Amino acid sequence: MPSIADPTMAATDDGREKDGDDAPLETLSLDLPPDGEKGELWNILFECIGAPRDRDFVELGLDRAYISFFNLLRLQEQLGYSLRDYMYHKKRCGKDVASLEVIDTQRKAREMVESNETERRIRITMTKDPLTELQVSISPIKHTRETTMNEEPHVEEDINEYKIWLAEMVYVYPEMGKEYKDDYRQATIKTYKQWLTTQNKLPDDHTNDDPTIPEDETQDSTPSLTKWPSHARRHKEKVNGPKKRGRGTLKGYTGAYKRIKIGSQKLQIQFSSRLGGPIGINHRTFVDEVTMFTRMRTPLIGVKSWKDVMDNVKESIASDVLNKWDLQNIDNAEQKILDIARERYKGWRGTLSATYKAYKTDADRMKNKPEDVDTIEWYYLLKYFATEEFKQISRKNTGCCKEKKSKHCTGSTSFSQRSFQQRDQETGEKPDDIELWLSTHTRNGRWTNSASQDVYSVCIINAISRLSERETEQEGNNPTRKERNDIFQKTYKEIIGCKTTRIYGHRALAKYPTRAQLMVAQIEHSRVTAADQQKRIELEADVQKLKEQVARDVAEREKFAQEVEEREQLKWEELREQLRKDFRAQLRKEMQSMFAAKQQSNPPSNTENDGTPVLPVGNQRGQGIVRKIQIEWSTGWSSITFCYCFVEKYRLDVDDPRQSQAKELHNRGQDIAIFPSL
């Protein structure tokens, strides 16, 4: 494993100077990724909260290849922290403000690196305790001051001054309006050239020999060939003798060849019903011819964007294309042509702007004029590209491009054509948005960047979640195509952070809702949401009423059951008492009859005044046994217990413990009768 030399302490964000000799750091041992070193040196500033004074700020210079989550963990341990401690990334969210984001996964480490591609400086805070304040101040971005030869305020000239001259000339000389116009490309070149002639500002047609532009022999300001944009012109070798003429920009040749080959004046073209772009074997030829007519008709002088092009020029472009292509069965064919022309015109001006930025001086720019523009046009564009208005627009667009997280690898092939190429040959079914994203953002099984992979992974997870939530199987077990497309669009906007209402992948030819339509849709959504909320409130009120009614019914049923139980209990108590009385009376009656019969046969020896026989005392012994029999009469509400005794032929002594037991039962009020055996 390679090692990095001892880093030194550097100036911190709060302006304090740190001395590397006072607090050397151990030699760092880091893992090198398979790709090897990138050759890009990044600065990593560690703020170590709780560390000693000489170790609270540490700055390292690392190759970009070393910056990974696992290497950060190693650095965290070597700085005196454990894996359980916290590591925050200061993500810039303003000129001098940053938000703290926890770095605890490899994915967050990659996002940290991607967010600092421009600055190449990463700020990390390490602490043993979690931080509550997640917004901190950092050093503001330093912009290099552009030095100029003249520090005095510069007043920009009006590059469209020729329009005023043209209007005055046509007003004074009406017949001149037929010769000089400001609509089509060739007309604007002629008009602007005439105005430059009247103002003595006409540049020399031979750009390389232009005496008004000084030669730059050093070429120090010109970037190297490796840093030039792919569409910028390279230096041509100077040869002795006549100048060799190249092929230049060639557009429309393929279409003419195909027409001759098939013997037809018009070629066929199709458009994707969902994505809206041209598809089929002639899609490239169709776009090339639209581009050709756009560059032939649309001016570069006097316009800033496509919306400044006059309507008669746009109608002429659409008419020229319709004469060459069969678009009778295509809805809104003219609008589709103009949408492609708008995108190609914007790309053309972007190409010219990139060529302008490839050189530092106007002399170099004029020497390397693009071949598909006239010298007069290029002279005007150099003035326009130098205006502050264009520079602000350019900086804004450059910032927007840098904020793009995903990156496709289809090149100039549109998503519509890629979807058409991947269709099912038997059924003609085209891939959904998730499958199309996979094919347009991977090359040889490798993703273009981590953000593209995250979008696809989350889409698959959401699709599986949707599958598990389905309660009924209407069209198979898998989510429908529309559901998968909706999942992708929602996931894409959440992961990428896109706030636009446009559908990703549809680009220029997609039909987007107008502001009025968006407002109507928003009002309708609010109305439906309010109606659903009101309905939910009413349902909740009904449910609450039903709960209260059920509670009242339950209480009433319990009260009624308790009353019934009490009545039944009272009834059975009365019945038991009546049966007890009847049984006692019947038992007394039978006993009296039995003793009466006994007395008739044998005179009584000893009786009480009430006639109830008692056991003899002294040496008298009697026969009998007292047995307690318990009879339970079980009912639904109660049980009645009766106790009585009957006599068996058995000798019972006076001292027998059973006799005392019988007496004890009798004393407690039990229905016990003790008498001698018959």
C-alpha positions in Angstrom: 0.0 0.0 0.0 1.4 3.4 -0.9 2.0 5.9 1.8 1.7 9.7 1.9 4.3 11.9 3.4 3.7 13.8 6.6 1.1 16.5 6.0 1.4 20.0 7.3 -1.0 22.3 9.1 -2.3 25.0 7.0 -4.4 28.2 7.2 -7.8 27.4 8.6 -11.2 28.7 7.7 -11.2 31.1 10.5 -7.9 32.7 9.3 -5.5 31.2 11.9 -2.1 30.1 10.7 -1.0 26.5 11.6 2.6 25.4 11.6 3.3 21.9 10.3 6.5 21.5 12.4 4.6 22.0 15.6 2.2 19.1 15.0 3.5 16.5 12.6 1.1 13.7 11.6 2.1 10.1 11.3 2.8 8.6 7.9 -0.6 7.7 6.4 -1.2 4.2 5.0 -4.1 4.3 2.5 -5.6 1.9 0.0 -5.2 2.8 -3.6 -8.1 2.0 -5.9 -7.7 -0.3 -8.9 -7.8 2.7 -11.3 -4.5 4.0 -9.9 -3.6 7.6 -9.3 -5.7 10.3 -11.1 -3.0 13.0 -11.0 -5.5 15.5 -9.4 -4.2 16.8 -6.1 -7.1 17.7 -3.6 -6.8 19.4 -0.3 -8.6 17.9 2.7 -9.0 20.1 5.8 -9.8 18.2 9.0 -11.3 20.2 12.0 -10.7 18.0 15.0 -13.1 19.1 17.8 -11.7 18.2 21.2 -8.2 17.7 20.0 -5.2 19.5 21.4 -4.5 23.1 20.3 -1.7 22.0 17.9 -3.9 19.3 16.3 -7.3 20.9 16.0 -6.8 21.7 12.3 -5.0 19.4 9.9 -4.8 19.8 6.1 -3.7 17.0 3.8 -2.9 17.0 0.1 -4.2 13.8 -1.4 -4.6 12.4 -4.9 -8.3 12.1 -5.8 -8.0 8.4 -6.1 -7.3 8.0 -2.4 -10.4 9.8 -1.3 -12.8 7.0 -0.3 -14.9 6.2 2.7 -12.5 3.5 4.0 -9.5 5.8 3.7 -11.4 8.5 5.6 -12.0 6.0 8.4 -8.3 5.2 8.5 -7.5 8.9 8.7 -10.1 9.3 11.5 -8.3 6.6 13.5 -4.9 8.1 13.0 -6.2 11.5 14.1 -7.2 10.0 17.5 -10.8 9.2 16.9 -12.6 5.8 16.9 -15.0 4.4 14.5 -17.9 5.2 16.8 -17.1 8.9 16.6 -18.8 11.3 14.2 -17.4 12.6 10.9 -19.2 15.5 9.1 -18.7 17.0 5.7 -19.0 20.8 5.3 -21.1 21.0 2.1 -21.1 24.5 0.7 -24.6 25.8 0.3 -23.8 29.5 -0.3 -20.9 31.8 -0.8 -19.7 31.5 2.8 -22.2 29.1 4.4 -22.0 25.3 4.7 -24.2 22.6 6.1 -22.8 19.6 8.0 -23.7 16.2 6.6 -22.7 13.0 8.3 -20.3 10.7 6.3 -21.2 7.1 7.3 -21.4 5.3 4.0 -19.5 4.9 0.8 -22.3 6.5 -1.1 -22.1 9.7 0.9 -18.4 9.8 0.5 -18.8 9.7 -3.3 -21.4 12.4 -3.2 -19.0 14.5 -1.1 -16.3 14.2 -3.8 -18.7 14.9 -6.6 -19.9 18.1 -4.9 -16.4 19.4 -4.7 -15.2 18.7 -8.2 -14.8 22.4 -9.0 -13.2 23.6 -5.8 -11.1 20.4 -5.1 -11.1 21.2 -1.5 -13.0 19.1 1.1 -13.7 20.3 4.7 -14.4 17.6 7.3 -15.3 18.0 11.0 -14.5 15.2 13.4 -16.0 15.0 16.9 -16.8 12.5 19.6 -20.3 13.9 20.3 -23.0 14.6 17.8 -23.3 18.3 16.7 -26.6 20.2 17.1 -25.7 23.2 15.0 -25.6 21.8 11.4 -24.9 25.2 9.7 -21.5 26.8 9.9 -19.5 29.5 8.2 -16.6 28.7 5.9 -14.2 30.8 3.9 -15.9 32.4 0.9 -15.2 31.4 -2.7 -12.3 33.4 -4.1 -12.8 34.6 -7.7 -9.7 35.6 -9.6 -9.8 39.2 -10.6 -9.6 39.7 -14.3 -6.9 42.3 -15.0 -7.4 44.6 -18.0 -5.1 47.0 -19.7 -7.4 49.9 -18.9 -8.9 50.2 -15.5 -11.3 53.0 -16.5 -15.0 52.1 -16.8 -15.7 50.7 -20.2 -19.0 51.5 -21.9 -20.2 48.7 -24.2 -21.2 49.7 -27.7 -24.6 48.8 -29.0 -24.0 45.8 -31.3 -27.5 46.2 -32.8 -27.0 49.8 -33.8 -27.3 48.7 -37.4 -31.0 48.2 -36.8 -31.5 51.9 -36.1 -29.6 52.7 -39.3 -31.7 50.3 -41.3 -35.0 51.7 -40.0 -33.9 55.3 -40.7 -32.7 54.4 -44.2 -35.9 52.6 -45.1 -37.9 55.6 -43.7 -35.9 58.0 -45.9 -35.5 55.8 -48.9 -38.4 53.3 -49.0 -37.0 51.6 -52.1 -34.0 50.6 -50.1 -36.2 48.4 -47.9 -36.5 45.9 -50.8 -32.7 45.5 -51.0 -31.8 45.5 -47.3 -33.7 43.4 -44.8 -33.2 41.9 -41.4 -35.0 38.6 -41.5 -33.2 35.7 -43.4 -29.6 34.8 -42.8 -28.1 36.1 -46.1 -30.2 39.3 -45.9 -28.8 40.1 -42.4 -25.3 39.5 -43.6 -25.8 41.9 -46.5 -27.4 44.5 -44.3 -24.8 44.3 -41.5 -22.0 44.4 -44.0 -23.4 47.5 -45.6 -23.7 49.2 -42.2 -20.1 48.3 -41.4 -19.0 49.8 -44.7 -20.8 53.1 -44.0 -19.2 53.1 -40.5 -15.7 52.2 -41.9 -15.7 49.1 -39.6 -15.7 46.4 -42.2 -13.1 43.6 -41.4 -10.9 42.2 -44.1 -12.3 39.0 -45.7 -8.8 37.5 -45.5 -8.8 36.9 -41.8 -5.3 35.6 -41.4 -3.9 38.7 -43.1 -6.2 41.2 -41.4 -4.0 44.3 -40.8 -6.5 45.7 -38.2 -5.8 42.7 -35.9 -2.3 42.4 -34.4 -0.5 39.1 -34.8 0.1 37.2 -31.5 3.4 35.5 -32.0 3.6 34.1 -28.5 0.3 32.2 -28.5 0.6 32.1 -24.7 -3.1 32.7 -24.2 -4.2 29.8 -26.5 -5.0 26.6 -24.6 -3.3 23.4 -25.6 -4.9 21.1 -28.2 -6.0 18.6 -25.5 -8.1 21.3 -23.8 -9.8 22.6 -27.0 -13.5 21.6 -27.4 -14.1 18.9 -30.0 -15.9 21.2 -32.3 -13.3 24.0 -32.3 -11.2 24.4 -35.4 -7.6 23.2 -35.2 -4.7 25.0 -36.7 -4.2 24.3 -40.4 -0.8 23.8 -41.8 0.4 26.6 -43.9 1.5 25.4 -47.4 3.2 27.1 -50.2 1.0 27.6 -53.2 -2.7 27.7 -53.6 -4.9 27.1 -50.5 -6.3 23.5 -50.3 -10.0 23.6 -50.0 -11.6 21.0 -47.6 -15.0 19.4 -47.7 -16.3 21.7 -44.9 -19.6 21.1 -43.2 -21.7 18.7 -45.3 -25.4 18.4 -44.6 -28.2 17.0 -46.7 -26.1 14.6 -48.9 -27.5 11.5 -47.4 -31.1 12.5 -48.0 -30.5 13.3 -51.6 -28.7 10.0 -52.1 -31.7 8.1 -50.6 -34.2 9.9 -52.8 -32.2 9.0 -55.9 -31.9 5.4 -54.7 -35.6 4.8 -54.0 -36.8 7.0 -56.8 -39.1 9.1 -54.6 -39.2 12.8 -54.0 -40.3 12.4 -50.3 -38.9 10.1 -47.7 -40.8 8.5 -44.8 -40.3 9.4 -41.2 -42.0 8.3 -37.9 -42.2 9.8 -34.5 -42.4 8.1 -31.2 -45.9 8.2 -29.7 -44.6 8.6 -26.2 -41.3 10.3 -26.3 -42.1 12.4 -29.4 -38.8 12.2 -31.2 -38.1 11.0 -34.8 -37.5 7.2 -35.1 -36.7 4.7 -37.8 -34.0 4.2 -40.3 -34.3 7.8 -41.6 -34.3 9.6 -38.2 -30.7 10.8 -38.6 -31.3 12.0 -42.2 -34.4 13.8 -41.1 -32.7 15.7 -38.3 -29.7 16.6 -40.6 -32.0 18.1 -43.2 -33.9 20.1 -40.6 -30.5 21.3 -39.3 -29.4 22.2 -42.9 -32.5 24.3 -43.6 -32.3 25.9 -40.2 -28.7 27.1 -40.8 -29.6 28.2 -44.3 -32.6 30.4 -43.2 -32.0 31.4 -39.6 -29.8 34.5 -39.0 -27.0 34.8 -36.5 -26.8 38.6 -36.7 -29.4 40.6 -34.7 -30.9 37.7 -32.7 -30.0 36.4 -29.3 -32.1 33.2 -29.3 -34.7 31.3 -31.3 -37.6 33.4 -30.0 -36.1 36.4 -31.8 -36.3 34.7 -35.2 -39.1 36.1 -37.3 -42.2 33.9 -38.0 -41.7 34.1 -41.8 -38.3 32.5 -41.4 -39.7 29.7 -39.2 -42.5 29.1 -41.7 -40.0 28.9 -44.5 -37.9 26.2 -42.6 -41.0 24.1 -42.0 -42.2 24.5 -45.6 -38.8 23.3 -47.0 -38.8 20.3 -44.8 -42.4 19.4 -45.6 -41.5 19.5 -49.3 -38.8 16.8 -48.8 -40.6 14.5 -46.3 -43.9 12.7 -46.1 -45.5 14.0 -42.9 -49.2 13.8 -43.8 -50.1 11.3 -41.1 -48.1 13.1 -38.4 -50.0 15.3 -36.0 -48.6 18.8 -35.5 -45.9 18.0 -38.1 -44.9 21.7 -38.5 -44.6 22.2 -34.8 -42.4 19.1 -34.5 -40.1 20.4 -37.2 -39.8 23.8 -35.5 -39.1 22.1 -32.1 -36.1 20.2 -33.7 -35.0 23.4 -35.5 -35.1 25.3 -32.2 -32.9 22.7 -30.4 -30.4 22.5 -33.3 -30.2 26.3 -33.5 -29.5 26.5 -29.8 -26.8 23.8 -30.1 -25.3 25.6 -33.1 -24.9 28.9 -31.2 -23.5 26.9 -28.2 -20.9 25.5 -30.5 -19.9 28.9 -31.7 -19.8 30.1 -28.1 -17.5 27.2 -27.2 -15.2 28.1 -30.1 -15.1 31.7 -28.8 -14.1 30.5 -25.3 -11.3 28.3 -26.7 -9.2 31.3 -27.5 -8.2 34.3 -25.3 -7.9 37.1 -27.9 -10.1 38.2 -30.7 -7.1 37.9 -33.0 -6.9 34.1 -32.3 -10.7 33.9 -32.7 -10.7 35.6 -36.1 -7.8 33.4 -37.3 -9.7 30.3 -36.3 -13.1 31.3 -37.6 -15.5 28.3 -37.9 -16.0 27.2 -41.5 -19.8 27.3 -41.4 -20.1 31.0 -40.6 -19.3 34.1 -42.7 -16.6 36.5 -41.6 -19.3 39.2 -41.1 -21.3 36.9 -38.9 -18.3 35.9 -36.9 -17.3 39.5 -36.4 -20.8 40.3 -35.0 -20.8 37.2 -32.8 -17.4 38.1 -31.3 -18.9 41.4 -30.2 -22.1 39.7 -28.9 -20.1 37.1 -26.9 -18.1 39.8 -25.3 -21.1 41.7 -23.9 -21.9 41.5 -20.2 -25.5 40.3 -20.9 -24.2 37.2 -22.7 -21.6 36.5 -20.1 -24.2 36.5 -17.3 -26.4 34.1 -19.3 -23.3 31.9 -20.0 -22.3 31.8 -16.4 -25.8 30.8 -15.4 -26.0 28.1 -17.9 -22.6 26.8 -17.0 -23.6 26.6 -13.4 -26.7 24.7 -14.3 -24.7 22.2 -16.3 -22.3 21.6 -13.4 -25.2 20.9 -11.1 -26.3 17.9 -13.3 -25.8 14.7 -11.4 -26.7 12.1 -13.9 -24.9 11.5 -17.2 -26.1 9.4 -20.2 -23.8 7.7 -22.7 -25.9 7.6 -25.8 -24.0 10.4 -27.5 -26.1 12.1 -30.3 -28.6 9.2 -30.4 -31.9 10.4 -29.0 -33.8 8.5 -26.3 -36.7 8.1 -28.8 -34.4 6.2 -31.2 -32.8 4.2 -28.5 -36.2 3.1 -27.2 -37.2 2.2 -30.8 -34.0 0.1 -31.2 -34.7 -1.8 -28.0 -38.4 -2.6 -28.9 -39.6 -6.2 -28.9 -39.4 -7.3 -32.6 -42.5 -9.5 -32.3 -44.9 -7.4 -30.2 -43.4 -4.0 -31.0 -43.5 -3.2 -27.2 -40.9 -0.6 -26.2 -39.0 -0.5 -22.9 -40.3 1.5 -20.0 -38.5 4.4 -18.4 -36.6 2.2 -15.9 -35.3 -0.1 -18.6 -34.5 2.8 -20.9 -32.5 4.5 -18.0 -30.5 1.3 -17.6 -29.6 1.1 -21.3 -28.7 4.9 -21.7 -26.6 5.2 -18.5 -24.5 2.1 -18.6 -21.6 1.1 -20.9 -20.3 -2.4 -20.9 -22.1 -3.1 -17.6 -20.6 -0.1 -15.9 -22.6 3.0 -14.7 -21.6 6.4 -15.9 -21.6 7.7 -12.3 -23.0 6.9 -8.9 -26.0 9.2 -9.2 -27.3 7.2 -12.2 -26.8 4.0 -10.3 -28.7 5.3 -7.3 -31.7 6.3 -9.4 -31.9 2.8 -10.9 -31.5 1.1 -7.5 -34.1 3.1 -5.8 -36.5 2.6 -8.7 -36.1 -1.2 -8.4 -36.7 -1.0 -4.6 -39.8 1.1 -5.1 -41.1 -1.2 -7.8 -40.7 -4.2 -5.4 -42.4 -2.3 -2.6 -45.3 -1.5 -5.0 -45.5 -5.1 -5.9 -45.8 -6.1 -2.2 -48.5 -3.6 -1.6 -50.8 -4.8 -4.3 -53.8 -6.5 -2.8 -55.4 -7.8 -6.0 -53.8 -9.2 -9.2 -55.4 -7.4 -12.1 -52.8 -7.5 -14.8 -50.3 -10.0 -13.4 -48.1 -9.8 -10.4 -45.8 -7.1 -11.7 -46.6 -3.4 -11.7 -48.0 -2.0 -14.9 -46.0 0.0 -17.4 -47.6 3.2 -16.3 -46.9 2.5 -12.7 -43.2 1.7 -13.5 -42.9 5.0 -15.4 -44.5 7.0 -12.6 -42.1 5.3 -10.1 -39.1 6.3 -12.3 -40.2 9.9 -12.8 -40.9 10.4 -9.1 -37.6 8.7 -8.0 -35.6 10.6 -10.6 -36.8 14.0 -9.2 -36.1 12.9 -5.6 -32.6 11.6 -6.2 -31.4 14.2 -8.7 -33.2 17.1 -6.9 -35.0 18.2 -10.1 -37.9 20.7 -9.6 -39.1 20.9 -13.2 -42.5 19.6 -14.2 -41.1 18.2 -17.4 -40.9 14.5 -18.0 -37.4 13.2 -18.1 -36.4 11.7 -21.5 -39.1 13.5 -23.6 -36.9 16.5 -24.3 -37.9 19.1 -26.9 -40.7 17.2 -28.6 -42.6 16.3 -25.5 -45.9 18.1 -24.8 -45.6 20.1 -21.6 -48.5 21.7 -19.9 -48.8 25.5 -20.0 -48.9 27.7 -17.0 -52.7 28.0 -17.3 -53.0 24.2 -17.5 -50.7 23.8 -14.5 -52.8 26.3 -12.5 -56.0 24.5 -13.4 -54.4 21.2 -12.5 -53.2 22.6 -9.2 -56.6 24.0 -8.4 -58.3 20.7 -9.3 -55.8 18.9 -7.1 -56.5 21.3 -4.2 -60.2 20.8 -4.7 -60.0 17.0 -4.7 -57.7 17.1 -1.7 -60.1 19.4 0.2 -63.1 17.2 -0.8 -61.2 14.1 0.4 -60.3 15.8 3.6 -63.9 16.9 4.2 -65.1 13.4 3.4 -62.5 11.9 5.8 -63.7 14.3 8.6 -67.3 13.3 8.0 -66.4 9.6 8.1 -64.5 10.0 11.3 -67.5 11.8 12.8 -69.8 9.0 11.7 -67.4 6.4 13.1 -67.3 8.3 16.4 -71.1 8.3 16.6 -71.3 4.6 15.9 -68.7 4.0 18.7 -70.8 6.0 21.1 -74.0 4.2 20.1 -72.3 0.8 20.5 -71.1 1.8 24.0 -74.6 2.8 25.0 -76.1 -0.4 23.7 -73.5 -2.5 25.6 -74.2 -0.5 28.8 -77.9 -1.1 28.4 -77.5 -4.8 27.7 -75.3 -5.2 30.8 -77.7 -3.3 33.0 -80.7 -5.4 31.7 -78.7 -8.6 32.3 -77.8 -7.5 35.8 -81.5 -6.8 36.6 -82.6 -10.2 35.1 -80.0 -11.9 37.2 -81.1 -10.1 40.4 -84.7 -11.0 39.7 -83.9 -14.6 39.1 -81.7 -14.8 42.2 -84.5 -13.4 44.3 -87.0 -15.8 42.8 -84.8 -18.8 43.5 -84.1 -17.6 47.0 -87.8 -17.4 47.7 -88.3 -20.9 46.1 -85.5 -22.4 48.2 -86.9 -20.9 51.4 -90.4 -22.3 50.6 -89.0 -25.7 49.9 -87.0 -25.6 53.1 -90.2 -24.8 55.1 -92.2 -27.5 53.3 -89.4 -30.1 53.9 -89.2 -29.3 57.6 -93.0 -29.5 58.0 -93.1 -32.8 56.2 -90.1 -34.2 58.1 -91.7 -33.2 61.5 -95.0 -34.7 60.5 -93.3 -38.0 59.6 -91.3 -38.1 62.7 -94.3 -37.4 64.9 -96.2 -40.2 63.2 -93.2 -42.5 63.7 -92.9 -41.7 67.4 -96.7 -41.9 67.9 -96.6 -45.4 66.5 -93.6 -46.3 68.8 -95.4 -44.9 71.9 -98.4 -47.1 71.2 -96.2 -50.2 71.3 -93.9 -49.0 74.1 -94.6 -46.4 76.7 -92.3 -43.3 76.4 -89.5 -43.2 78.9 -88.5 -39.6 78.6 -90.0 -36.9 76.5 -89.9 -33.1 76.3 -92.9 -30.9 76.6 -93.0 -30.3 72.8 -92.8 -34.1 72.1 -89.4 -34.1 70.4 -87.5 -37.2 71.3 -84.0 -36.9 72.7 -81.2 -39.3 73.2 -81.1 -41.2 76.5 -78.5 -40.2 79.0 -76.5 -42.1 81.6 -76.1 -45.8 80.9 -78.8 -45.8 78.3 -77.6 -46.7 74.9 -79.5 -46.2 71.7 -79.3 -47.4 68.3 -78.9 -44.9 65.4 -76.4 -43.0 63.4 -76.4 -39.5 62.2 -75.4 -39.1 58.6 -75.3 -35.8 56.8 -76.5 -36.0 53.2 -76.2 -33.0 51.0 -78.5 -32.7 48.1 -77.6 -30.1 45.5 -80.3 -28.9 43.2 -78.5 -27.2 40.4 -80.2 -24.6 38.2 -79.1 -21.9 36.0 -79.0 -19.3 38.8 -78.5 -21.0 42.2 -78.3 -24.2 44.1 -80.3 -25.3 47.1 -78.8 -27.5 49.8 -80.9 -29.6 52.1 -79.6 -31.5 55.0 -81.4 -34.2 56.9 -80.8 -37.3 58.8 -82.2 -40.7 58.7 -81.8 -43.7 61.1 -80.0 -46.9 60.4 -80.0 -49.9 62.6 -76.8 -49.1 64.5 -75.9 -48.9 68.1 -74.9 -45.4 69.1 -73.3 -44.9 72.5 -73.7 -41.8 74.6 -70.0 -41.3 74.6 -69.6 -41.9 70.9 -68.0 -38.8 69.2 -70.6 -39.0 66.5 -73.2 -38.2 69.0 -71.4 -35.0 70.0 -71.0 -34.2 66.3 -74.8 -34.6 65.8 -75.4 -32.3 68.8 -73.0 -29.7 67.4 -74.8 -29.7 64.1 -78.1 -29.4 65.9 -76.8 -26.4 67.9 -75.7 -24.6 64.6 -79.3 -24.8 63.4 -79.0 -27.6 61.0 -82.1 -29.8 60.4 -80.9 -32.8 62.4 -83.2 -35.2 64.2 -81.7 -37.7 66.7 -83.8 -40.5 67.8 -83.4 -44.2 68.7 -83.6 -46.8 66.1 -86.9 -48.5 65.3 
